[in-house]
Amino acid sequence: RLAAYGDDKESLQAFGIEVVSDLCNQLLSAGCPGLHFYSMNQALIVEQVCNNLHLPHKST
């Protein structure tokens, strides 16, 4: 599925955010007590995931 995005970085990033948001939602729905993100200095992406999950977050 990733190959379909080619060099379109924005679309690939949006796809990744969607996939991670869905996986996190599944974990939380299954009773996972929390999530930990390794952001690799990409805090805005994590913020988007948290927004998708309607989680509270603190912007820096």
N, C-alpha and C positions, 0 to 999 in steps of 0.2 A: 504493500500500500504506500510505503514511503517513496518508492521510485516514481510514482505518479506526480509528485510535487517537483521533481527535477531541481532546478536552481531557484525556485520561488520560495525564498526564505520566510517571508511573511505568512504565506499559506501553510508552510511546514510548521512554523511556530504555533499558529492557531490550531492546527491539527493536534500537535503535541499537548497543548493546553487542554483541549477537549478530551483527549485520551486520559491524561493524568487526572483531570477533574472527575471523569467517569469512574476511574479506578478508585480514587479517594472516596467518592460517594458510596461505592460498593463496600469498601472497608468500614466506613462509618455506619452504614446500614446493617452490617453484620456484627456490630457491637465493638469495633475497634475503639479503644479509649482515647486515642489521639493520633496525630500525624506528625512526622518530622520531615522537613524538607532540606535537602542539600541544594542550595540555590546557586552555587558557583558564581556569586556576584550578580545573579540575575533576579534580584528581589522583586522586580515588577512582574515577572512571570509568575512567581509564587503568589504575589498579591492578586493576580488575575484568577488563579486557581482558587484562592480563598474566597474571592468575590463570587465565583461560580458556585461554591459550596455554601455561601452565605455564612462564612465563618468570621468571627471578629479578628481583626488584625491591627497591627500598629505600624504605620509607615515611618520610615526613618528619614 
